[in-house]
Amino acid sequence: MSGWYNFLYNNLPKNELNNYTEIFYLGSCNTLEIEKINTAISNKNIYELLSNCKVDCKKDSLDFFWLKNKTSSKISIIFDPVELFENSILYKTIFDFENCNFTKLPNFEKIK
């Protein structure tokens, strides 16, 4: 299992990953621009957001994952704090991303 898969396993409901045949890591962005992030999410413009993000590993980030099966797909966004004593948590889930092409994102990675 990849590190990203373990990260998801620890931050999503335990049986959730079994419901999806494909899981992809899309990328990350820092939380400093939360309004910009929320606007991109509400406009379903995740691709543009992630293709323009530069991540500073010294700041809190949001990690984006695309989970797919034959009937549905969703994007799960995990808040990943820099502080070691803080836990990562599910920030937001966005449903119905069947027709998106994320393969050209710089950090796109198939993890399942």
N, CA, C and O atoms as a Tinker XYZ file with bonds, in Angstrom:
   448  protein
     1  N      0.834000   -1.195000    0.000000    73     2
     2  CA     0.000000    0.000000    0.000000    64     1     3
     3  C      0.873000    1.250000    0.000000    63     2     4     5
     4  O      1.945000    1.282000    0.605000    81     3
     5  N      0.398000    2.257000   -0.680000    73     3     6
     6  CA     1.153000    3.508000   -0.739000    64     5     7
     7  C      0.919000    4.340000    0.517000    63     6     8     9
     8  O     -0.017000    4.098000    1.280000    81     7
     9  N      1.784000    5.315000    0.711000    73     7    10
    10  CA     1.625000    6.222000    1.839000    64     9    11
    11  C      0.323000    7.001000    1.771000    63    10    12    13
    12  O     -0.312000    7.248000    2.796000    81    11
    13  N     -0.080000    7.394000    0.549000    73    11    14
    14  CA    -1.340000    8.130000    0.402000    64    13    15
    15  C     -2.531000    7.245000    0.740000    63    14    16    17
    16  O     -3.504000    7.716000    1.329000    81    15
    17  N     -2.467000    5.971000    0.375000    73    15    18
    18  CA    -3.567000    5.060000    0.695000    64    17    19
    19  C     -3.692000    4.922000    2.213000    63    18    20    21
    20  O     -4.798000    4.972000    2.752000    81    19
    21  N     -2.584000    4.753000    2.889000    73    19    22
    22  CA    -2.603000    4.667000    4.356000    64    21    23
    23  C     -3.136000    5.951000    4.973000    63    22    24    25
    24  O     -3.889000    5.912000    5.946000    81    23
    25  N     -2.745000    7.087000    4.410000    73    23    26
    26  CA    -3.230000    8.383000    4.882000    64    25    27
    27  C     -4.756000    8.436000    4.780000    63    26    28    29
    28  O     -5.427000    8.839000    5.731000    81    27
    29  N     -5.305000    8.032000    3.634000    73    27    30
    30  CA    -6.766000    8.012000    3.458000    64    29    31
    31  C     -7.423000    7.023000    4.404000    63    30    32    33
    32  O     -8.449000    7.327000    5.012000    81    31
    33  N     -6.837000    5.844000    4.528000    73    31    34
    34  CA    -7.386000    4.806000    5.404000    64    33    35
    35  C     -7.529000    5.330000    6.832000    63    34    36    37
    36  O     -8.486000    4.989000    7.527000    81    35
    37  N     -6.593000    6.144000    7.262000    73    35    38
    38  CA    -6.624000    6.687000    8.621000    64    37    39
    39  C     -7.544000    7.890000    8.780000    63    38    40    41
    40  O     -7.826000    8.303000    9.905000    81    39
    41  N     -8.020000    8.464000    7.670000    73    39    42
    42  CA    -8.804000    9.694000    7.761000    64    41    43
    43  C    -10.219000    9.606000    7.209000    63    42    44    45
    44  O    -10.975000   10.572000    7.314000    81    43
    45  N    -10.592000    8.491000    6.632000    73    43    46
    46  CA   -11.952000    8.289000    6.129000    64    45    47
    47  C    -12.598000    7.158000    6.913000    63    46    48    49
    48  O    -11.893000    6.370000    7.545000    81    47
    49  N    -13.927000    7.059000    6.886000    73    47    50
    50  CA   -14.576000    5.916000    7.537000    64    49    51
    51  C    -13.964000    4.609000    7.032000    63    50    52    53
    52  O    -13.671000    4.479000    5.843000    81    51
    53  N    -13.776000    3.661000    7.913000    73    51    54
    54  CA   -12.971000    2.469000    7.640000    64    53    55
    55  C    -13.382000    1.683000    6.399000    63    54    56    57
    56  O    -12.508000    1.226000    5.662000    81    55
    57  N    -14.663000    1.507000    6.141000    73    55    58
    58  CA   -15.089000    0.707000    4.990000    64    57    59
    59  C    -15.198000    1.510000    3.704000    63    58    60    61
    60  O    -15.462000    0.944000    2.643000    81    59
    61  N    -15.005000    2.784000    3.780000    73    59    62
    62  CA   -15.204000    3.659000    2.621000    64    61    63
    63  C    -14.300000    3.312000    1.443000    63    62    64    65
    64  O    -14.767000    3.288000    0.304000    81    63
    65  N    -13.047000    3.050000    1.681000    73    63    66
    66  CA   -12.119000    2.792000    0.584000    64    65    67
    67  C    -12.478000    1.532000   -0.187000    63    66    68    69
    68  O    -12.180000    1.425000   -1.377000    81    67
    69  N    -13.114000    0.577000    0.479000    73    67    70
    70  CA   -13.525000   -0.658000   -0.193000    64    69    71
    71  C    -14.620000   -0.420000   -1.223000    63    70    72    73
    72  O    -14.819000   -1.250000   -2.110000    81    71
    73  N    -15.330000    0.693000   -1.123000    73    71    74
    74  CA   -16.421000    0.991000   -2.050000    64    73    75
    75  C    -15.938000    1.552000   -3.381000    63    74    76    77
    76  O    -16.746000    1.735000   -4.293000    81    75
    77  N    -14.660000    1.826000   -3.518000    73    75    78
    78  CA   -14.135000    2.459000   -4.723000    64    77    79
    79  C    -13.081000    1.583000   -5.383000    63    78    80    81
    80  O    -12.209000    1.027000   -4.715000    81    79
    81  N    -13.173000    1.467000   -6.703000    73    79    82
    82  CA   -12.236000    0.635000   -7.459000    64    81    83
    83  C    -10.978000    1.393000   -7.859000    63    82    84    85
    84  O     -9.931000    0.788000   -8.090000    81    83
    85  N    -11.078000    2.710000   -7.940000    73    83    86
    86  CA    -9.925000    3.539000   -8.283000    64    85    87
    87  C     -9.850000    4.729000   -7.335000    63    86    88    89
    88  O    -10.859000    5.361000   -7.023000    81    87
    89  N     -8.641000    5.016000   -6.888000    73    87    90
    90  CA    -8.414000    6.170000   -6.016000    64    89    91
    91  C     -7.162000    6.882000   -6.517000    63    90    92    93
    92  O     -6.139000    6.254000   -6.791000    81    91
    93  N     -7.265000    8.202000   -6.632000    73    91    94
    94  CA    -6.164000    9.009000   -7.138000    64    93    95
    95  C     -5.856000   10.150000   -6.170000    63    94    96    97
    96  O     -6.760000   10.758000   -5.597000    81    95
    97  N     -4.578000   10.426000   -6.001000    73    95    98
    98  CA    -4.145000   11.639000   -5.314000    64    97    99
    99  C     -4.055000   12.720000   -6.381000    63    98   100   101
   100  O     -3.391000   12.533000   -7.400000    81    99
   101  N     -4.723000   13.857000   -6.152000    73    99   102
   102  CA    -4.753000   14.933000   -7.142000    64   101   103
   103  C     -3.741000   16.028000   -6.867000    63   102   104   105
   104  O     -3.205000   16.630000   -7.798000    81   103
   105  N     -3.479000   16.290000   -5.598000    73   103   106
   106  CA    -2.561000   17.359000   -5.248000    64   105   107
   107  C     -2.951000   18.001000   -3.937000    63   106   108   109
   108  O     -3.887000   17.567000   -3.266000    81   107
   109  N     -2.223000   19.035000   -3.586000    73   107   110
   110  CA    -2.438000   19.732000   -2.320000    64   109   111
   111  C     -2.369000   21.233000   -2.535000    63   110   112   113
   112  O     -1.804000   21.713000   -3.518000    81   111
   113  N     -2.947000   21.956000   -1.606000    73   111   114
   114  CA    -2.778000   23.411000   -1.578000    64   113   115
   115  C     -2.822000   23.856000   -0.122000    63   114   116   117
   116  O     -3.425000   23.200000    0.728000    81   115
   117  N     -2.176000   24.974000    0.146000    73   115   118
   118  CA    -2.161000   25.496000    1.510000    64   117   119
   119  C     -3.498000   26.124000    1.861000    63   118   120   121
   120  O     -4.229000   26.596000    0.989000    81   119
   121  N     -3.804000   26.124000    3.141000    73   119   122
   122  CA    -5.106000   26.598000    3.611000    64   121   123
   123  C     -5.182000   28.109000    3.758000    63   122   124   125
   124  O     -6.237000   28.631000    4.118000    81   123
   125  N     -4.110000   28.818000    3.495000    73   123   126
   126  CA    -4.125000   30.270000    3.674000    64   125   127
   127  C     -5.130000   30.957000    2.764000    63   126   128   129
   128  O     -5.645000   32.025000    3.094000    81   127
   129  N     -5.407000   30.351000    1.633000    73   127   130
   130  CA    -6.336000   30.943000    0.677000    64   129   131
   131  C     -7.667000   30.194000    0.708000    63   130   132   133
   132  O     -8.173000   29.788000   -0.339000    81   131
   133  N     -8.232000   30.011000    1.891000    73   131   134
   134  CA    -9.418000   29.172000    2.053000    64   133   135
   135  C    -10.615000   29.694000    1.261000    63   134   136   137
   136  O    -11.415000   28.899000    0.767000    81   135
   137  N    -10.753000   31.009000    1.133000    73   135   138
   138  CA   -11.865000   31.553000    0.352000    64   137   139
   139  C    -11.714000   31.181000   -1.127000    63   138   140   141
   140  O    -12.686000   30.805000   -1.782000    81   139
   141  N    -10.505000   31.288000   -1.636000    73   139   142
   142  CA   -10.231000   30.896000   -3.025000    64   141   143
   143  C    -10.494000   29.397000   -3.215000    63   142   144   145
   144  O    -11.043000   28.981000   -4.235000    81   143
   145  N    -10.103000   28.607000   -2.239000    73   143   146
   146  CA   -10.321000   27.160000   -2.297000    64   145   147
   147  C    -11.810000   26.852000   -2.300000    63   146   148   149
   148  O    -12.276000   26.054000   -3.114000    81   147
   149  N    -12.560000   27.476000   -1.400000    73   147   150
   150  CA   -14.007000   27.229000   -1.329000    64   149   151
   151  C    -14.723000   27.667000   -2.605000    63   150   152   153
   152  O    -15.674000   27.013000   -3.034000    81   151
   153  N    -14.278000   28.762000   -3.213000    73   151   154
   154  CA   -14.870000   29.205000   -4.478000    64   153   155
   155  C    -14.604000   28.180000   -5.574000    63   154   156   157
   156  O    -15.505000   27.845000   -6.342000    81   155
   157  N    -13.388000   27.686000   -5.650000    73   155   158
   158  CA   -13.054000   26.670000   -6.658000    64   157   159
   159  C    -13.870000   25.402000   -6.441000    63   158   160   161
   160  O    -14.311000   24.773000   -7.403000    81   159
   161  N    -14.073000   25.026000   -5.187000    73   159   162
   162  CA   -14.868000   23.840000   -4.875000    64   161   163
   163  C    -16.313000   24.053000   -5.292000    63   162   164   165
   164  O    -16.906000   23.184000   -5.931000    81   163
   165  N    -16.884000   25.190000   -4.940000    73   163   166
   166  CA   -18.292000   25.436000   -5.264000    64   165   167
   167  C    -18.512000   25.551000   -6.768000    63   166   168   169
   168  O    -19.596000   25.230000   -7.254000    81   167
   169  N    -17.509000   26.001000   -7.510000    73   167   170
   170  CA   -17.612000   26.093000   -8.966000    64   169   171
   171  C    -17.155000   24.811000   -9.666000    63   170   172   173
   172  O    -17.122000   24.741000  -10.894000    81   171
   173  N    -16.807000   23.807000   -8.873000    73   171   174
   174  CA   -16.270000   22.540000   -9.390000    64   173   175
   175  C    -15.091000   22.787000  -10.331000    63   174   176   177
   176  O    -14.990000   22.185000  -11.400000    81   175
   177  N    -14.213000   23.679000   -9.907000    73   175   178
   178  CA   -13.041000   24.021000  -10.693000    64   177   179
   179  C    -11.771000   23.584000   -9.960000    63   178   180   181
   180  O    -10.834000   24.364000   -9.788000    81   179
   181  N    -11.762000   22.332000   -9.539000    73   179   182
   182  CA   -10.647000   21.775000   -8.779000    64   181   183
   183  C     -9.373000   21.721000   -9.628000    63   182   184   185
   184  O     -8.278000   21.994000   -9.136000    81   183
   185  N     -9.527000   21.369000  -10.899000    73   183   186
   186  CA    -8.358000   21.243000  -11.776000    64   185   187
   187  C     -7.551000   22.541000  -11.816000    63   186   188   189
   188  O     -6.336000   22.527000  -11.621000    81   187
   189  N     -8.219000   23.645000  -12.064000    73   187   190
   190  CA    -7.518000   24.933000  -12.150000    64   189   191
   191  C     -6.859000   25.288000  -10.823000    63   190   192   193
   192  O     -5.724000   25.764000  -10.795000    81   191
   193  N     -7.570000   25.057000   -9.725000    73   191   194
   194  CA    -7.016000   25.347000   -8.403000    64   193   195
   195  C     -5.719000   24.575000   -8.182000    63   194   196   197
   196  O     -4.698000   25.161000   -7.823000    81   195
   197  N     -5.759000   23.256000   -8.397000    73   195   198
   198  CA    -4.594000   22.423000   -8.104000    64   197   199
   199  C     -3.463000   22.612000   -9.113000    63   198   200   201
   200  O     -2.296000   22.435000   -8.763000    81   199
   201  N     -3.780000   22.961000  -10.334000    73   199   202
   202  CA    -2.711000   23.153000  -11.321000    64   201   203
   203  C     -1.934000   24.443000  -11.061000    63   202   204   205
   204  O     -0.823000   24.606000  -11.565000    81   203
   205  N     -2.505000   25.358000  -10.281000    73   203   206
   206  CA    -1.834000   26.627000   -9.986000    64   205   207
   207  C     -1.313000   26.732000   -8.561000    63   206   208   209
   208  O     -0.759000   27.769000   -8.196000    81   207
   209  N     -1.470000   25.703000   -7.747000    73   207   210
   210  CA    -1.056000   25.758000   -6.339000    64   209   211
   211  C      0.425000   25.453000   -6.178000    63   210   212   213
   212  O      0.960000   24.526000   -6.787000    81   211
   213  N      1.053000   26.230000   -5.367000    73   211   214
   214  CA     2.419000   25.969000   -4.911000    64   213   215
   215  C      2.315000   25.706000   -3.413000    63   214   216   217
   216  O      1.856000   26.563000   -2.658000    81   215
   217  N      2.739000   24.527000   -2.987000    73   215   218
   218  CA     2.561000   24.128000   -1.596000    64   217   219
   219  C      3.811000   24.438000   -0.791000    63   218   220   221
   220  O      4.929000   24.127000   -1.202000    81   219
   221  N      3.602000   25.057000    0.361000    73   219   222
   222  CA     4.662000   25.307000    1.328000    64   221   223
   223  C      4.490000   24.271000    2.433000    63   222   224   225
   224  O      3.510000   24.312000    3.177000    81   223
   225  N      5.435000   23.346000    2.542000    73   223   226
   226  CA     5.300000   22.245000    3.505000    64   225   227
   227  C      5.400000   22.712000    4.955000    63   226   228   229
   228  O      5.235000   21.903000    5.868000    81   227
   229  N      5.665000   23.986000    5.186000    73   227   230
   230  CA     5.713000   24.528000    6.545000    64   229   231
   231  C      4.367000   25.097000    6.975000    63   230   232   233
   232  O      4.245000   25.660000    8.063000    81   231
   233  N      3.348000   24.949000    6.113000    73   231   234
   234  CA     2.011000   25.477000    6.407000    64   233   235
   235  C      0.982000   24.364000    6.269000    63   234   236   237
   236  O      1.194000   23.384000    5.556000    81   235
   237  N     -0.148000   24.539000    6.975000    73   235   238
   238  CA    -1.239000   23.576000    6.875000    64   237   239
   239  C     -1.680000   23.437000    5.423000    63   238   240   241
   240  O     -1.645000   24.402000    4.659000    81   239
   241  N     -2.093000   22.231000    5.053000    73   239   242
   242  CA    -2.514000   22.027000    3.670000    64   241   243
   243  C     -3.805000   21.223000    3.594000    63   242   244   245
   244  O     -4.237000   20.607000    4.569000    81   243
   245  N     -4.400000   21.246000    2.422000    73   243   246
   246  CA    -5.542000   20.412000    2.088000    64   245   247
   247  C     -5.078000   19.461000    0.993000    63   246   248   249
   248  O     -4.534000   19.891000   -0.023000    81   247
   249  N     -5.295000   18.169000    1.205000    73   247   250
   250  CA    -4.920000   17.147000    0.235000    64   249   251
   251  C     -6.181000   16.661000   -0.463000    63   250   252   253
   252  O     -7.174000   16.346000    0.192000    81   251
   253  N     -6.144000   16.598000   -1.797000    73   251   254
   254  CA    -7.304000   16.264000   -2.613000    64   253   255
   255  C     -7.167000   14.851000   -3.171000    63   254   256   257
   256  O     -6.129000   14.488000   -3.725000    81   255
   257  N     -8.232000   14.055000   -3.017000    73   255   258
   258  CA    -8.264000   12.683000   -3.507000    64   257   259
   259  C     -9.535000   12.459000   -4.314000    63   258   260   261
   260  O    -10.609000   12.936000   -3.948000    81   259
   261  N     -9.400000   11.733000   -5.410000    73   259   262
   262  CA   -10.532000   11.411000   -6.289000    64   261   263
   263  C    -10.814000    9.930000   -6.153000    63   262   264   265
   264  O     -9.959000    9.102000   -6.468000    81   263
   265  N    -12.012000    9.587000   -5.684000    73   263   266
   266  CA   -12.415000    8.203000   -5.473000    64   265   267
   267  C    -13.497000    7.852000   -6.486000    63   266   268   269
   268  O    -14.484000    8.576000   -6.622000    81   267
   269  N    -13.311000    6.728000   -7.204000    73   267   270
   270  CA   -14.226000    6.374000   -8.290000    64   269   271
   271  C    -14.634000    4.905000   -8.217000    63   270   272   273
   272  O    -13.867000    4.050000   -7.775000    81   271
   273  N    -15.862000    4.634000   -8.662000    73   271   274
   274  CA   -16.299000    3.277000   -8.960000    64   273   275
   275  C    -17.193000    3.347000  -10.187000    63   274   276   277
   276  O    -17.276000    4.399000  -10.821000    81   275
   277  N    -17.865000    2.256000  -10.541000    73   275   278
   278  CA   -18.659000    2.238000  -11.776000    64   277   279
   279  C    -19.852000    3.177000  -11.740000    63   278   280   281
   280  O    -20.290000    3.646000  -12.791000    81   279
   281  N    -20.385000    3.462000  -10.572000    73   279   282
   282  CA   -21.616000    4.253000  -10.487000    64   281   283
   283  C    -21.430000    5.663000   -9.949000    63   282   284   285
   284  O    -22.322000    6.496000  -10.104000    81   283
   285  N    -20.312000    5.950000   -9.329000    73   283   286
   286  CA   -20.159000    7.278000   -8.741000    64   285   287
   287  C    -18.683000    7.647000   -8.588000    63   286   288   289
   288  O    -17.787000    6.811000   -8.709000    81   287
   289  N    -18.477000    8.906000   -8.324000    73   287   290
   290  CA   -17.140000    9.376000   -7.982000    64   289   291
   291  C    -17.282000   10.583000   -7.068000    63   290   292   293
   292  O    -18.306000   11.266000   -7.056000    81   291
   293  N    -16.237000   10.823000   -6.314000    73   291   294
   294  CA   -16.260000   11.974000   -5.413000    64   293   295
   295  C    -14.838000   12.427000   -5.166000    63   294   296   297
   296  O    -13.872000   11.712000   -5.431000    81   295
   297  N    -14.746000   13.627000   -4.655000    73   295   298
   298  CA   -13.461000   14.154000   -4.229000    64   297   299
   299  C    -13.527000   14.345000   -2.721000    63   298   300   301
   300  O    -14.423000   15.010000   -2.202000    81   299
   301  N    -12.567000   13.753000   -2.035000    73   299   302
   302  CA   -12.446000   13.938000   -0.590000    64   301   303
   303  C    -11.249000   14.840000   -0.343000    63   302   304   305
   304  O    -10.169000   14.638000   -0.899000    81   303
   305  N    -11.463000   15.834000    0.499000    73   303   306
   306  CA   -10.411000   16.796000    0.817000    64   305   307
   307  C    -10.074000   16.635000    2.293000    63   306   308   309
   308  O    -10.941000   16.765000    3.158000    81   307
   309  N     -8.817000   16.354000    2.568000    73   307   310
   310  CA    -8.355000   16.109000    3.934000    64   309   311
   311  C     -7.513000   17.294000    4.390000    63   310   312   313
   312  O     -6.579000   17.707000    3.703000    81   311
   313  N     -7.855000   17.838000    5.562000    73   311   314
   314  CA    -7.050000   18.888000    6.185000    64   313   315
   315  C     -5.860000   18.215000    6.848000    63   314   316   317
   316  O     -6.029000   17.331000    7.687000    81   315
   317  N     -4.672000   18.628000    6.478000    73   315   318
   318  CA    -3.442000   18.028000    6.986000    64   317   319
   319  C     -2.621000   19.108000    7.688000    63   318   320   321
   320  O     -1.906000   19.868000    7.034000    81   319
   321  N     -2.720000   19.179000    9.021000    73   319   322
   322  CA    -2.006000   20.233000    9.756000    64   321   323
   323  C     -0.505000   19.970000    9.820000    63   322   324   325
   324  O     -0.057000   18.824000    9.783000    81   323
   325  N      0.253000   21.043000    9.915000    73   323   326
   326  CA     1.705000   20.947000   10.034000    64   325   327
   327  C      2.092000   20.456000   11.428000    63   326   328   329
   328  O      3.031000   19.674000   11.580000    81   327
   329  N      1.373000   20.914000   12.429000    73   327   330
   330  CA     1.696000   20.550000   13.812000    64   329   331
   331  C      1.542000   19.047000   14.017000    63   330   332   333
   332  O      0.494000   18.482000   13.704000    81   331
   333  N      2.562000   18.408000   14.532000    73   331   334
   334  CA     2.554000   16.957000   14.684000    64   333   335
   335  C      1.514000   16.461000   15.679000    63   334   336   337
   336  O      1.037000   15.333000   15.557000    81   335
   337  N      1.156000   17.278000   16.657000    73   335   338
   338  CA     0.201000   16.831000   17.669000    64   337   339
   339  C     -1.244000   16.981000   17.211000    63   338   340   341
   340  O     -2.152000   16.510000   17.896000    81   339
   341  N     -1.478000   17.619000   16.078000    73   339   342
   342  CA    -2.827000   17.751000   15.540000    64   341   343
   343  C     -3.107000   16.613000   14.569000    63   342   344   345
   344  O     -2.207000   16.140000   13.875000    81   343
   345  N     -4.368000   16.177000   14.526000    73   343   346
   346  CA    -4.758000   15.099000   13.630000    64   345   347
   347  C     -5.302000   15.637000   12.322000    63   346   348   349
   348  O     -5.911000   16.706000   12.282000    81   347
   349  N     -5.079000   14.894000   11.260000    73   347   350
   350  CA    -5.711000   15.204000    9.981000    64   349   351
   351  C     -7.189000   14.868000   10.087000    63   350   352   353
   352  O     -7.568000   13.941000   10.803000    81   351
   353  N     -8.028000   15.619000    9.378000    73   351   354
   354  CA    -9.469000   15.362000    9.396000    64   353   355
   355  C    -10.045000   15.569000    7.997000    63   354   356   357
   356  O     -9.472000   16.280000    7.171000    81   355
   357  N    -11.186000   14.935000    7.753000    73   355   358
   358  CA   -11.899000   15.145000    6.504000    64   357   359
   359  C    -12.448000   16.562000    6.509000    63   358   360   361
   360  O    -13.237000   16.923000    7.382000    81   359
   361  N    -12.036000   17.362000    5.543000    73   359   362
   362  CA   -12.471000   18.758000    5.455000    64   361   363
   363  C    -13.781000   18.872000    4.684000    63   362   364   365
   364  O    -14.711000   19.546000    5.126000    81   363
   365  N    -13.851000   18.216000    3.540000    73   363   366
   366  CA   -15.027000   18.351000    2.693000    64   365   367
   367  C    -15.067000   17.204000    1.695000    63   366   368   369
   368  O    -14.028000   16.673000    1.301000    81   367
   369  N    -16.277000   16.826000    1.290000    73   367   370
   370  CA   -16.473000   15.837000    0.237000    64   369   371
   371  C    -17.338000   16.462000   -0.843000    63   370   372   373
   372  O    -18.349000   17.102000   -0.551000    81   371
   373  N    -16.937000   16.272000   -2.090000    73   371   374
   374  CA   -17.683000   16.802000   -3.228000    64   373   375
   375  C    -18.042000   15.621000   -4.120000    63   374   376   377
   376  O    -17.171000   14.839000   -4.503000    81   375
   377  N    -19.314000   15.492000   -4.446000    73   375   378
   378  CA   -19.789000   14.353000   -5.224000    64   377   379
   379  C    -19.916000   14.700000   -6.702000    63   378   380   381
   380  O    -19.953000   15.870000   -7.080000    81   379
   381  N    -19.982000   13.664000   -7.526000    73   379   382
   382  CA   -20.272000   13.763000   -8.966000    64   381   383
   383  C    -19.183000   14.456000   -9.769000    63   382   384   385
   384  O    -19.389000   15.543000  -10.308000    81   383
   385  N    -18.045000   13.828000   -9.839000    73   383   386
   386  CA   -16.946000   14.315000  -10.671000    64   385   387
   387  C    -16.588000   13.301000  -11.754000    63   386   388   389
   388  O    -15.410000   13.101000  -12.047000    81   387
   389  N    -17.589000   12.662000  -12.347000    73   387   390
   390  CA   -17.342000   11.599000  -13.313000    64   389   391
   391  C    -16.592000   12.061000  -14.553000    63   390   392   393
   392  O    -15.755000   11.319000  -15.067000    81   391
   393  N    -16.862000   13.247000  -15.043000    73   391   394
   394  CA   -16.354000   13.662000  -16.344000    64   393   395
   395  C    -15.124000   14.561000  -16.281000    63   394   396   397
   396  O    -14.842000   15.279000  -17.240000    81   395
   397  N    -14.406000   14.537000  -15.202000    73   395   398
   398  CA   -13.225000   15.386000  -15.085000    64   397   399
   399  C    -11.979000   14.626000  -15.540000    63   398   400   401
   400  O    -11.872000   13.414000  -15.351000    81   399
   401  N    -11.051000   15.351000  -16.138000    73   399   402
   402  CA    -9.780000   14.765000  -16.535000    64   401   403
   403  C     -8.679000   15.434000  -15.717000    63   402   404   405
   404  O     -8.233000   16.541000  -16.021000    81   403
   405  N     -8.260000   14.736000  -14.682000    73   403   406
   406  CA    -7.238000   15.271000  -13.788000    64   405   407
   407  C     -5.842000   14.755000  -14.127000    63   406   408   409
   408  O     -4.877000   15.120000  -13.457000    81   407
   409  N     -5.716000   13.918000  -15.147000    73   407   410
   410  CA    -4.448000   13.228000  -15.400000    64   409   411
   411  C     -3.281000   14.165000  -15.698000    63   410   412   413
   412  O     -2.127000   13.760000  -15.562000    81   411
   413  N     -3.549000   15.390000  -16.097000    73   411   414
   414  CA    -2.459000   16.320000  -16.414000    64   413   415
   415  C     -2.026000   17.172000  -15.225000    63   414   416   417
   416  O     -1.138000   18.016000  -15.350000    81   415
   417  N     -2.653000   16.949000  -14.071000    73   415   418
   418  CA    -2.199000   17.665000  -12.878000    64   417   419
   419  C     -0.776000   17.234000  -12.547000    63   418   420   421
   420  O     -0.442000   16.061000  -12.711000    81   419
   421  N      0.070000   18.150000  -12.087000    73   419   422
   422  CA     1.476000   17.812000  -11.864000    64   421   423
   423  C      1.703000   16.724000  -10.816000    63   422   424   425
   424  O      2.697000   16.002000  -10.894000    81   423
   425  N      0.808000   16.590000   -9.841000    73   423   426
   426  CA     1.001000   15.601000   -8.779000    64   425   427
   427  C      0.043000   14.419000   -8.873000    63   426   428   429
   428  O     -0.060000   13.635000   -7.929000    81   427
   429  N     -0.658000   14.281000   -9.994000    73   427   430
   430  CA    -1.632000   13.205000  -10.174000    64   429   431
   431  C     -0.949000   11.851000   -9.980000    63   430   432   433
   432  O      0.088000   11.569000  -10.581000    81   431
   433  N     -1.559000   11.012000   -9.118000    73   431   434
   434  CA    -0.974000    9.705000   -8.832000    64   433   435
   435  C     -2.082000    8.709000   -8.523000    63   434   436   437
   436  O     -2.937000    8.965000   -7.675000    81   435
   437  N     -2.066000    7.583000   -9.208000    73   435   438
   438  CA    -3.024000    6.518000   -8.909000    64   437   439
   439  C     -2.529000    5.780000   -7.674000    63   438   440   441
   440  O     -1.386000    5.324000   -7.632000    81   439
   441  N     -3.404000    5.663000   -6.655000    73   439   442
   442  CA    -2.992000    4.979000   -5.431000    64   441   443
   443  C     -3.769000    3.687000   -5.193000    63   442   444   445
   444  O     -3.430000    2.908000   -4.302000    81   443
   445  N     -4.805000    3.464000   -5.987000    73   443   446
   446  CA    -5.518000    2.171000   -5.957000    64   445   447
   447  C     -6.143000    1.951000   -7.310000    63   446   448
   448  O     -6.796000    0.931000   -7.531000    81   447
